[in-house]
C-alpha cells in the first residue's frame, strides 16, 4: 500500500498592514489582489478626524487609503471597494492609530 498523507496548504504569512482583497481591483491589464498599507505620518492625517478613522468612517478611509497604500490606489478605486475589503483596510488603519500594547487586541 502507498503511504498517502494529506498535505494541507499553510497560508502565507502576511506582513503587518497587508490585506488580501476578496474582490480584486482591475486596472487595465493589471489585477490587484493585495494592498499594503503603511503607518501614516502626521502630515498624511491632515484634514482627517482621528476618531472618525478609528470608527472606520467611510469618507475618512476613502481620503486616507490613497495616501498610504501600495500599489497607490486612487479615491475612486477605494470608493468602489467591496465593503468587506474596505473594512479589512479600515481595521489596519485603526491598528496603526492604536498604541503598540493595544495593537495585539486588533489581531
N, C-alpha and C positions, 0 to 999 in steps of 0.2 A: 504494500500500500504506500501511496505517496504521502509525504508529510504535508498536509495542507494547513497552512497558517493564514489566518485572516490578518491582512495588513490594514491598519487604519491610517488615514492621512491626518497628520497633525497640522493644525492651522499655522500659517506663517505668522510669527510674532510681528506685530506692527509697532512702529515707532510711536512714541507719545505724540499726539496731535494728528496721527494719520487715521483717516476714515475711509473705509471701503464703501463705495456707493452701491446701494441696491439698484438704483436706476442710473445707468451710465449717462454721461453728458457727451453728446455728439457735436463735434466742432469740425465741420468739413469732413475730411477723411480720418481725422483723429477721434479716438474714443477714450474718454477719461473715465477710469474705473476707480481711482483713488485720489483723494485730495489730502495734501499735507498742510496742516496749519502750524504756524509758529506763534509763540507768545508775542502779543502785540506790545509795542513800546508806547509810552505815554502819548507821543505825537499822533500815533495811529488811532488813538481813542478820542481825539479831538472831535468835539461836536456830538459825542455819544454819551448817553447816561449809563453809568456802570450798573446801576440797579436794573435798568432795562435789559442790559446784556445778560446779567446773572439770572434774570427771569425769562430768558430766551425770547425776548421781543423780536418779532419777525423783521420789522423795519430796521432795527438796530443791527441785526445779524446781516441783513442784505447790504448794509453800508460797510460793516467791518470785514466780512469774509474776503471780499476782493483785495483788501489791503494786506492780508496776512496769509493768503493761500498760494500753494504751489501745486500744479500749474495755476497761474494767476487767473482766477475766474472774474468775469465782469458781473455787474449788478444784475443784469438781465438773466444770466445763467443761474445765479443764486436764487433769484425770484422764481425761476422755473423748476427748481429742485423738487424732487419728491419730498413730501413733508417728513418722512422718516429720515431721509438724508439730511435735511435741514436741522432736524432735531439732534441727530448724531453730531453734526458740526457744532451746533449750539452748545451741547454738553462739553465738547472740547474747549470751546471758548470760555464757558463758565469755570471749567477746571483751571484754566490759565489765570483766572481772576482770584482764585482762592489761595490761601496760604498753603505751603507745602504739606503741613501736617493734616490739612483738611482734604487735600487732593486725593488721598488714598480712598476716601469715602465715595468719591465720584466713580472710581474704577473698581 
